[in-house]
Amino acid sequence: MGSKRLDWIDIAKGIAMILVIVGHTVPNPSPLRHAIFSFHMPVFFILAGYTFRPKPWRELLSGSVSRLLVPYVVLALAWQVPTFLGTVKILSQIDRGGLGPALL
């Protein structure tokens, strides 16, 4: 089940990505920004639709879970556990009167 990549699609995606970066770095009231924002998302939708190949639901979900959900959960825990522990530490200091007027 090998897939052949189309060079022109990859080049178009690369150009579209560069335009997204340029569009987000140009100051807001700019004709260039307005021009880029008028077509950059439709280009991605057109290219995604052109390269779309339906898959069975089971295959789609199993691939998505391992590729998207697992890294999301790992990064969310890596971010939230220290945040939660820091909040617990601050709350315990408040209970002991350690931070007192500084938080008021």
LOTIVEX-703754 format. One line per field, with one value per residue: x, y negated, z negated of N, C-alpha, C in turn; residue in one letter; residue number from 1. Coordinates in steps of 0.05 Angstrom, whole numbers, plus 32768, in hexadecimal, padded with zeros to 4 digits. Example, Ala and Ser with C-alpha at 12.3 -4.5 7.8 and 13.67 -1.06 7.14 Angstrom:
REM LOTIVEX-703754
n.px <- 8108, 8101
n.py <- 8072, 802D
n.pz <- 7F64, 7F72
ca.px <- 80F6, 8111
ca.py <- 805A, 8015
ca.pz <- 7F64, 7F71
c.px <- 8108, 8102
c.py <- 8042, 7FFF
c.pz <- 7F64, 7F63
tornu <- a, s
minu <- 1, 2
END
This chain:
REM LOTIVEX-703754
n.px <- 8011, 8023, 802E, 802F, 804F, 803D, 8062, 8055, 802B, 8043, 8066, 8041, 8028, 8053, 805E, 802D, 8031, 805C, 8045, 801D, 803C, 8055, 8027, 8016, 803E, 8041, 802F, 7FED, 7FC5, 7FCD, 7FD5, 7FEE, 7FE9, 7FB1, 7FA9, 7FC4, 7FA7, 7F77, 7F78, 7F98, 7F85, 7F5B, 7F7C, 7F97, 7F6B, 7F5A, 7F87, 7F8A, 7F59, 7F63, 7F8A, 7F71, 7F61, 7F33, 7F2E, 7F23, 7EFA, 7F0E, 7F45, 7F53, 7F47, 7F69, 7F9C, 7F9B, 7F95, 7FC5, 7FE9, 7FD8, 7FB9, 7FD6, 8009, 7FF2, 7FDA, 8007, 8026, 8001, 7FFC, 8032, 8033, 8009, 8010, 803E, 8028, 7FFA, 8013, 8030, 8006, 7FEE, 8018, 8019, 7FE6, 7FEA, 8010, 7FF1, 7FCB, 7FEA, 7FF6, 8022, 8026, 8005, 7FF5, 800B, 7FEF, 7FBF
n.py <- 8018, 7FE5, 7F9E, 7F6B, 7F2F, 7EEE, 7EBE, 7E89, 7E7F, 7E82, 7E57, 7E2C, 7E2F, 7E22, 7DED, 7DD6, 7DDC, 7DBA, 7D8A, 7D86, 7D7E, 7D4D, 7D2E, 7D2C, 7D10, 7CDE, 7C99, 7C88, 7C63, 7C6A, 7C6D, 7C9A, 7CC1, 7CC5, 7CD9, 7D0A, 7D25, 7D2A, 7D57, 7D81, 7DAA, 7DC4, 7DDA, 7E03, 7E24, 7E34, 7E4F, 7E78, 7E92, 7EA3, 7ECA, 7EEF, 7F2E, 7F5F, 7F86, 7FC2, 7FBD, 7FD4, 7FDB, 7FA5, 7F8E, 7FAC, 7F9F, 7F67, 7F62, 7F77, 7F55, 7F20, 7F1A, 7F33, 7F16, 7EE4, 7EED, 7EFB, 7ECA, 7EA7, 7EBA, 7EB3, 7E7C, 7E6D, 7E88, 7E71, 7E3D, 7E46, 7E5A, 7E2D, 7E0A, 7E25, 7E20, 7DE8, 7DE0, 7DFD, 7DDE, 7DB0, 7DC3, 7DCA, 7D97, 7D81, 7D62, 7D39, 7CF4, 7CEA, 7D01, 7CE8
n.pz <- 8000, 8014, 8018, 8048, 804A, 805E, 807D, 8089, 8067, 8034, 8039, 803F, 800D, 7FEC, 7FFD, 7FEE, 7FB7, 7FAB, 7FBA, 7F93, 7F65, 7F73, 7F78, 7F43, 7F2B, 7F42, 7F38, 7F1D, 7F38, 7F75, 7FBC, 7FD2, 7FAA, 7FAA, 7FDE, 7FDD, 7FB4, 7FCE, 7FED, 7FD8, 7FB4, 7FD3, 7FFA, 7FDD, 7FD1, 8004, 8017, 7FF0, 7FFA, 802E, 8027, 8007, 7FEF, 7FE2, 7FA6, 7F81, 7F45, 7F16, 7F1F, 7F28, 7EF5, 7ED2, 7EE5, 7EDD, 7EA6, 7E91, 7EA9, 7E9F, 7E6E, 7E44, 7E41, 7E34, 7E01, 7DE2, 7DE6, 7DD0, 7D9B, 7D8C, 7D8A, 7D68, 7D36, 7D1A, 7D15, 7CF6, 7CC7, 7CB8, 7CAD, 7C81, 7C5D, 7C55, 7C40, 7C11, 7BF6, 7BEF, 7BCC, 7B9F, 7B94, 7BAD, 7BDC, 7BD5, 7BD4, 7C06, 7C2F, 7C2D
ca.px <- 8000, 8035, 8021, 8041, 804C, 803C, 8075, 8048, 801A, 8055, 8070, 802B, 8025, 806A, 8059, 8017, 803B, 806C, 8033, 8010, 8050, 8057, 800E, 8014, 8054, 803E, 801D, 7FD1, 7FB8, 7FDF, 7FC9, 7FFA, 7FDC, 7F96, 7FAA, 7FCB, 7F91, 7F60, 7F79, 7FAA, 7F76, 7F4F, 7F91, 7F9B, 7F54, 7F5A, 7F9D, 7F82, 7F44, 7F6E, 7F9A, 7F61, 7F5B, 7F24, 7F38, 7F0F, 7EFA, 7F1F, 7F61, 7F56, 7F48, 7F80, 7FB3, 7F98, 7F99, 7FE1, 7FF8, 7FD0, 7FAF, 7FEB, 801A, 7FE2, 7FD7, 8022, 802D, 7FEE, 8005, 804B, 802E, 7FF6, 8019, 804D, 8016, 7FEA, 8024, 8035, 7FED, 7FEC, 802C, 8010, 7FCE, 7FF3, 801C, 7FDC, 7FBF, 7FFC, 7FFA, 803C, 8026, 7FF5, 7FED, 8016, 7FDA, 7FA7
ca.py <- 8000, 7FCD, 7F86, 7F5B, 7F13, 7EDC, 7EA9, 7E6F, 7E7C, 7E7C, 7E3B, 7E1A, 7E2F, 7E13, 7DD0, 7DCD, 7DDA, 7DA2, 7D73, 7D84, 7D71, 7D31, 7D21, 7D28, 7CFE, 7CC3, 7C89, 7C8E, 7C55, 7C6B, 7C7A, 7CB4, 7CD3, 7CCA, 7CE9, 7D26, 7D30, 7D2F, 7D71, 7D96, 7DC1, 7DD3, 7DEA, 7E1B, 7E35, 7E3F, 7E63, 7E8F, 7EA0, 7EB0, 7EE1, 7EFF, 7F4A, 7F6A, 7F9D, 7FCD, 7FAE, 7FE1, 7FD4, 7F89, 7F88, 7FB7, 7F8E, 7F4C, 7F64, 7F7A, 7F3E, 7F06, 7F1A, 7F3A, 7EFF, 7ECF, 7EF4, 7EF9, 7EAE, 7E9A, 7EC2, 7EA6, 7E60, 7E69, 7E92, 7E5C, 7E27, 7E4F, 7E5B, 7E11, 7E00, 7E32, 7E14, 7DCD, 7DE3, 7E06, 7DC7, 7D9E, 7DCE, 7DC5, 7D7A, 7D7B, 7D4E, 7D24, 7CDC, 7CE9, 7D0A, 7CD7
ca.pz <- 8000, 8016, 8023, 8057, 8043, 8075, 8076, 808A, 804E, 801E, 803E, 8039, 7FF0, 7FE1, 8003, 7FDE, 7F9B, 7FA9, 7FBB, 7F79, 7F53, 7F7B, 7F71, 7F26, 7F22, 7F4D, 7F27, 7F23, 7F4F, 7F8C, 7FD3, 7FD6, 7F98, 7FB4, 7FF6, 7FD5, 7FA5, 7FDE, 7FFB, 7FCE, 7FA9, 7FE8, 8007, 7FCE, 7FD4, 801F, 8019, 7FE0, 8009, 8046, 801F, 7FF5, 7FF6, 7FCC, 7F98, 7F6E, 7F2B, 7F02, 7F26, 7F23, 7ED8, 7EC5, 7EEC, 7ED1, 7E89, 7E8B, 7EB4, 7E94, 7E53, 7E31, 7E3B, 7E26, 7DE4, 7DD6, 7DE3, 7DBD, 7D80, 7D86, 7D85, 7D52, 7D1C, 7D0B, 7D0F, 7CE0, 7CB0, 7CB0, 7CA0, 7C67, 7C4B, 7C4E, 7C2E, 7BF6, 7BE9, 7BE7, 7BB4, 7B88, 7B91, 7BB7, 7BF1, 7BC9, 7BE2, 7C21, 7C43, 7C2B
c.px <- 8012, 8026, 8036, 803B, 804D, 804D, 8067, 8036, 802C, 8060, 805A, 8026, 803B, 8066, 8043, 8020, 804B, 805A, 8024, 8023, 8053, 803E, 800B, 802A, 8051, 802B, 8000, 7FC5, 7FCB, 7FD1, 7FD4, 7FED, 7FBF, 7F96, 7FB1, 7FB4, 7F79, 7F60, 7F89, 7F9B, 7F68, 7F63, 7F95, 7F83, 7F53, 7F6F, 7F96, 7F6C, 7F4F, 7F7D, 7F8A, 7F5C, 7F4C, 7F30, 7F21, 7F11, 7F0D, 7F3D, 7F66, 7F59, 7F61, 7F99, 7FB2, 7F9E, 7FB7, 7FF2, 7FF1, 7FC9, 7FC5, 7FFE, 800B, 7FE0, 7FF2, 8029, 801A, 7FF5, 801F, 8048, 801D, 8000, 802A, 803B, 8005, 7FFB, 802B, 801E, 7FE9, 7FFF, 8023, 7FF9, 7FD7, 8001, 8007, 7FCF, 7FD0, 8002, 8015, 803C, 8016, 7FED, 7FF8, 8002, 7FC2, 7FA8
c.py <- 7FE7, 7FB6, 7F76, 7F3E, 7F02, 7EC3, 7E8E, 7E6A, 7E74, 7E5F, 7E27, 7E18, 7E1E, 7DF5, 7DC6, 7DCA, 7DC0, 7D89, 7D70, 7D76, 7D54, 7D22, 7D1B, 7D16, 7CE2, 7CB3, 7C8C, 7C7D, 7C54, 7C78, 7C96, 7CC9, 7CDA, 7CDC, 7D06, 7D33, 7D36, 7D4A, 7D87, 7DAE, 7DD1, 7DE4, 7E04, 7E2E, 7E42, 7E55, 7E7C, 7E9F, 7EAF, 7ECA, 7EF4, 7F1B, 7F56, 7F83, 7FA8, 7FBF, 7FBA, 7FDA, 7FB6, 7F82, 7F93, 7FA7, 7F73, 7F4D, 7F66, 7F62, 7F24, 7F06, 7F20, 7F23, 7EE8, 7ED5, 7EF1, 7EDB, 7EA0, 7EA1, 7EB4, 7E89, 7E5C, 7E73, 7E7D, 7E44, 7E2E, 7E4F, 7E40, 7E05, 7E0B, 7E25, 7DF8, 7DCE, 7DEC, 7DEF, 7DB3, 7DA8, 7DCA, 7DA8, 7D71, 7D65, 7D35, 7D0D, 7CDA, 7CF0, 7CF8, 7CBF
c.pz <- 8000, 8021, 8031, 8051, 805D, 806D, 8076, 8072, 8037, 8021, 8037, 801B, 7FE3, 7FE5, 7FF1, 7FC0, 7F97, 7FAA, 7FA1, 7F65, 7F5A, 7F74, 7F54, 7F1B, 7F2D, 7F3B, 7F30, 7F39, 7F67, 7FA4, 7FD8, 7FC3, 7FA1, 7FCC, 7FEE, 7FC6, 7FB6, 7FEC, 7FED, 7FC2, 7FBF, 7FF7, 7FF8, 7FD1, 7FEF, 8021, 8008, 7FEE, 8021, 803E, 800C, 8000, 7FDE, 7FC0, 7F87, 7F53, 7F17, 7F07, 7F21, 7F06, 7ECB, 7ECC, 7EDF, 7EB3, 7E83, 7E94, 7EA8, 7E77, 7E3E, 7E2C, 7E2D, 7E08, 7DD6, 7DD2, 7DD0, 7DA0, 7D79, 7D80, 7D6C, 7D37, 7D0D, 7D04, 7CF7, 7CC6, 7CA6, 7CA3, 7C85, 7C54, 7C42, 7C3B, 7C12, 7BE7, 7BE0, 7BCD, 7B9B, 7B83, 7B9C, 7BCC, 7BE8, 7BDB, 7BFE, 7C36, 7C41, 7C3B
tornu <- m, g, s, k, r, l, d, w, i, d, i, a, k, g, i, a, m, i, l, v, i, v, g, h, t, v, p, n, p, s, p, l, r, h, a, i, f, s, f, h, m, p, v, f, f, i, l, a, g, y, t, f, r, p, k, p, w, r, e, l, l, s, g, s, v, s, r, l, l, v, p, y, v, v, l, a, l, a, w, q, v, p, t, f, l, g, t, v, k, i, l, s, q, i, d, r, g, g, l, g, p, a, l, l
minu <- 1, 2, 3, 4, 5, 6, 7, 8, 9, 10, 11, 12, 13, 14, 15, 16, 17, 18, 19, 20, 21, 22, 23, 24, 25, 26, 27, 28, 29, 30, 31, 32, 33, 34, 35, 36, 37, 38, 39, 40, 41, 42, 43, 44, 45, 46, 47, 48, 49, 50, 51, 52, 53, 54, 55, 56, 57, 58, 59, 60, 61, 62, 63, 64, 65, 66, 67, 68, 69, 70, 71, 72, 73, 74, 75, 76, 77, 78, 79, 80, 81, 82, 83, 84, 85, 86, 87, 88, 89, 90, 91, 92, 93, 94, 95, 96, 97, 98, 99, 100, 101, 102, 103, 104
END
